[in-house]
Amino acid sequence: MHRLRVFLLEHGLDAIIVCLAAAAALTIVTHTGSTGTDDVGVVFHAVAVVVMSLALTLRRRAPFAIPAGTWLSSATLSIVDGSLIAGQAPLSIVGMIAAVLLGDLKDHRQARAGLAVVVASAATVAYQDPTHAAGDLFFIPGLFAAGWLVGFTLHARTEQAEAAEELAARAEWQRRNEGRVAVAEERARIARELHDIVAHAVSVMVLQVGALRHRLPVEDVTSRETLRNVEEAGRDALTEMRRLLEAMRRDGDPLDLAPQPGLGGIAALLDTVRAAGIDTDLHVHGEAVDLPPGLALSAYRITQEGLTNVIKHAHTHRAEVHLRYCTDGLELEVRDDGGGPTTTDSLGHGLVGIRERVALYGGSMTAGPTETGGFALRARLPLGPG
């Protein structure tokens, strides 16, 4: 069925044209006796009609010349024999197909020229018909002009559909590109934040190694030299980290001299949300434990982004934050009871940053509407051994 459908889409019109050409030739041959035409004339007329009709199968090579040539050939043959074209249903259908094809041209100037060819040729065919009435000179050209109008309308619809598809593809590309930029920016932000945490830990180790080296006996040269090498390696690492941070910082970004926040800063964060007019409660489940600084910072940023989405999109005056301390991880949930977006795409690229932070610790995240209404952001950050 699929192959048949593809064949009909690609060659269905060609098959119809071939059938019409055969029917027109058969009609000419069967009416030989009634018209009194000799055999040579019958053959000439049949061949001319078949060639004129089958030429439409080459329309893709010359979209304007072939359909226009079909109509001009019809007018010419009607001058030779007035009853040859008029009154033949297969040739009328061939003419209608040619008229629609001329209306469906991409070049509007050629399409308008095609309309003139159709109207003039149809009027010629109608005028050369020995049995024509006065009204045929207007009705027949108007009928085929309507066919041209159908093709013109179809082309306009096709252009609109193609423009819509192009716009959708461009929007999809832009969305993906913005997503990649958001991921890169968030990763750079995470790296800058983790720099402070790692730099602080390395600084403490360097200071402790230096203090230990000075307390060793002078005669313990080997140990003192080993600790000196460790101390110098730590200082070199700090220098390289600062250079890397400067390279990652964009032009105009201010220096962040404030300490990186942790879960202890969530209370102040909730005060800011309450000041925005949203009543926010914090619920802590389980016994609080000390978290690694990087994980605590990510938990704070996730909560911050969830509350930001509540302010921007929830259209509500109440929200809840849940922190659950489990034996093997920390679970966060930010939920509201508003009528915000039903899909996560409308929340911008904030969720992209959350996914990056969750993936950094091998966690999981979900975001979407709840069964009771509102929106919920849930994230789980696993704790490593110890």
N, C-alpha and C positions, 0 to 999 in steps of 0.2 A: 504493500500500500504506500509506503514511503517513496519508493522509486517511482511509482505511478504518479504520485502527487508532484514530485520534482519534475517529471517529464511533462506533465500537463502545464505546470507553471512556466517551464522554459519553452516548450514547443506546442502548447495547446492552440494558440492563435494561428501558428503556421499550419497545423493540421486542419483547422477550420477553413483557412484560405484555400488550401489545396482542394478540399471538398467543394467549396464554392466554385472554384475554377472548373472542376470537372462537371458540376451541375450546369454551369453556364454553357460549357461546350456541348453538353448533351442536349440542352434546350435548343441550341442553334441547329444541331443536326436533325432533331426530331421535327422541327418546324420548316424543314427545307421545302417539303411539298406545298405547304400552304403559302409560302412567300414567293415561290417560283424562282428562287435563286439557283444558278447552276452549281455544279459540284465544285468547281474551282473557287467560286465566291464563298461557298459554305466552308471549305477548308480554310480559306484566308480569314474569314470572320472568326471561326472557331480558334484558330491559332492565335490571332490577335487578342481575343478575349482571354485566352489562357495565359498568354505572356503578360498581358496587362495585370491580371489578377495575381499570378505567381510572383510578380515583381515585388509585391508587398512583403514576401518572405525575406527580402534583402533590406528591409527598412532600417535595420541596426547600422548598416554601413553608410546609408545616406538618409537620415531621419526626415529631412525636408524634401529632398529631390524625388525620392521614390513615391511617397503618397501624393505629392503634387503632380508627379508625372502620371500617376494612375488617373487622376481627374482630368488632366489635359488630354491623355489618350482617349478617355471616354468621350470628351467633347469632339475630338477629331473623328473618332469612329462614328459618332452620331451624325456628323456632317456627311460622311461617306454613305451611311445608311441610317436614316432617321429612326427606324424601328429596331435597330440592332441592340441598343443599350436600354432604351426606355421600355418599361414594362417587364423587365427581367428581374425577378426577385433575387437570385443569387448575386447579380451585378449591383443591385441596390444595396445589398448587405456589404459587398466589397467596398462600394463607395462610402458607406457609413463608417466602416472601419478606417478607411483612409482619412475621412474627415475628423474622426476622433484622434487619430495619430497626429494630424496637423495641429489640433488644438492642444495636444500634450507635449509640444516641443518646449525645450528649455529656453530657447531664444524667443522672447516675446515678439520681436520684429518679424522673425520668420513665421511665427504662429499667426500674426495678423495678415501677413502676406498669404499664408495658407488659406485663411478665411476668404480672402478675395478670390483665390483660385477656385475654391469650392463653390462659392456663390455663382461666379461667372460660368464655370463649367456646367453646374447643375442647371442654370438658366438656358445654356446652349442645348443641353440634352433635351430639356423639356420643350424648347422651341422647335427643335428638329423632329420631334415626335409628330407623325401625321395626325394622330388622334388627340392631340393636346387641346385642353380648354384654356380659356384666358386665365383662370385662377391658378392653373398649374405653374405658370411663369413666376408666381409668387410663393405658392405653397411648397413646391418641390425644393427650390433653393432655401426656403426658410426651414424645411425639415432637416436638410443636411447641415445648415448653419447651427441648428440645435444640437446636432451630433458633435460639431466642432466645439460648441460651448460646453458640452459634457466633458470632452477631453481637456479643455482649458481649466475647468473646475477641478477635475481629478488631478491635474498637474499642480494646481495651487494647493490642494490638500496634501499632495505628496511633498511639496516644498515645506509646508508647515510641519509635517511629521518629521522630515529630515532635520529641520531647524530645531525642533524640540529634542530630537535624539542627540544632535550635536551639543545643544545646551546642557542636556542631562549628562552627557559624557564629559563635557568640560567641568561641570559642577562636581562630578565624581572624581575627576582628576584633581581638582582643586581641593576637595575634601581630603583625599589621600595625601596630597602634598602637604596640606596644613597639618594632617595627623603626623606625618614624618617629622615636620619641623617641631611640632609640639613634643614629640618623643625626644628629639635631640636636645631641645631646650630643657626639658625636665631632667634628662640624664645629666646635663651640664650642671643644673641646679643641685641635683643630688650629690654630684661629685664635689661641688664647692662646699656644701654643707658637711659632707663626710670628711673633707679636708681638715676642718677645724677639730673634729673629734679625733681623727688619727694624729694630726699634728700635736694636739695636747698630750695624747698618750705617748708619742715618741719623745716629746720634750721631757716628760716626767722620767722616762727611761734613761734619757741622756743625762739628766741631772743626777739621778740615782747612781748611774755608772760612774759619773765623775766624782761624786761624793765618796763612793766606795774605793775608787782608785787612790784618792788622797789619803785614805785611812790605812792603806796597805803599807807594810814596812818598806823602807827604802831598798833593802837588799833583795826584795822579791821582784826582781826586774821583769821576769817573764809575765807574771800576773799583771803587773802595772802596764806593761806594753800591750798585753791583750786587751785590757779594759780601755786603754787609750785608743786602740784601733776601733773598738766598739763605739766609743764616744764619738770619734771622728766620722764613722759611718753613719751614725744617727744624725749628726749635724749636716752631713752632706745630703742625707735623705730629706731633711727638713728644707734645705735650700732648693732641692729639685721640686719638692711639692709646692713651694711658694712660686717658683717659675711656672709650673704647670697651671697653677691657679690663675696667675696673671694672663696666661695664654687663653684660658677658658673664659675669662671675664670679658664681656663685650664692652665696646667703647661706650663710655658714659655710665656704666654700672657703678654705683657707689660702693665703697668698701663697707662690708658688713662687720662691724666691730662688736656687735652685741653677741652674747653667748647664744648657742643654738638651743631652742626650747625643747622640752620633753613633756611627759605626761603631767608634770607639775604645772605646766602653763595652760592646761585645758580650762581650769577655773577662770583665769583671766580671759580666755577666749570666749567662754560662755557669757561673761559679763559684756563683752563687746556685742555679741549677738542679741542679748537682752536689750541693750541700748538701741538696737535697730528696730525694736518693737516686737520681737519674737520671744515668747516665754519658753525658755529652754531648761530642761532638767538633766542632771548628770546622775546616772545609776552605775555604781561599781559593784560587780559581782565577784565573789571569791576573795581570797587573801592577796593583797597587793605584794608584789615582789620587785626587787631591783632588776631593771631591764638594761641590756647593753645600750650605750648612748645612741648608736645609729638606729637601732630598732625603736627606741623611745621617740627619737626625732621623727621617724617615718610615721609612727602612730599619731603623733601630734599633727603632722601635715595632712594625713588622711582625714582626721577629724575636722581640721580646718577647712579642707576642700568640701567635705560633706555639708558643713554648716553654711559655707558660701553658696552652694547650690540651693539650700533651703531658702536663703535670703533672696536669691535671684529668681527662682523658678517655682517655689512651692505655693506661693500665694496663701500663706497660712500665718497664724499667730502662735503656733505651738510646735515644739520639736523636742526630741529626746535623744540623749547620747548614752549608750550602754558600753561599759568596759567590762569584759569578762576575763578574769585571770584563770587560765586552765593549767593543768600540770605540764602540758607540752606546748603552750602557746598563748597568745593574747588575741581575743576577739573584740572587734569594734563594730558598733552599729549606730548609724545616724539615721533617724527616721522622722517623718512628719505626717500630718493628717490632712495635708492640703490637696489641691487639685492641680498639681503641677504637671509636667510632661509625662506622657505614658511610655516614652522611649528614652533610652540613654543618649541617643544621638543629639538631641536638642540641648544637652547640658554642656555643649562645647567640648573643649579638649581638656577640661579638668580631670575627667576620669582617666584620660591617658596617663597623666602623671601618677595617679593612684595605682594604676596597673603596673607602672614601672617600679614603683616603690614596693608593691606587694611581690612582684616577680624577683626583686633583688634578694628577698629573704625566703623565696620558695613558698610563698603563701598563696592564698586564693581570695577572690573578690567577686561579689555579685552586686548588681544595682538594677532596680526596677520597681514597678508599682507593687504595692502590697495587696493582699486579699481584702483587707478592711478599708482600703483607700489610702491615698498618700503615696509616699515614695520612701524607699529604704536603701541605704548603702551599707553593705556588710563586707568586712575584710577580716581575714585571719592571718596573723603573723606567727609562724612557728618559732619556738625557742630551740636553739641548738643544745647539744649535750652540755650539762653543767649550768 
